[in-house]
Amino acid sequence: MSQKAYQQLDESHGDITIGDLYPELSSKQQADAEYRLLGYLSIAKRIFGRVCRDHPEILTELEERATLRKNGSFKPIQ
C-alpha cells in the first residue's frame, strides 16, 4: 500500500482494520493475519522494553542518527 493510499485510508476511517488492509482475504485469513500481527507487535514491544531497561544509550544513539538522517547530514561509515 502506498503512503498516499495509507494516508487517505487513515483520514477517511480513523482506525485501520486488517479488513481494510487485506480486503481480498477471507474472514478466517484476516483473523489469522491479525493474530500474527499482534504476536509480532508483542515481541517488538518486549524487545523495546528490554532495550529501554538494559541499554538506554542505544536509544539515544538511534535518536541522534534519525535526527541526522532527517536533516540530511548523516554520512554512513564506508
Helices and strands as residue ranges (DSSP letters): H 3-13, H 18-21, H 27-54, H 56-71
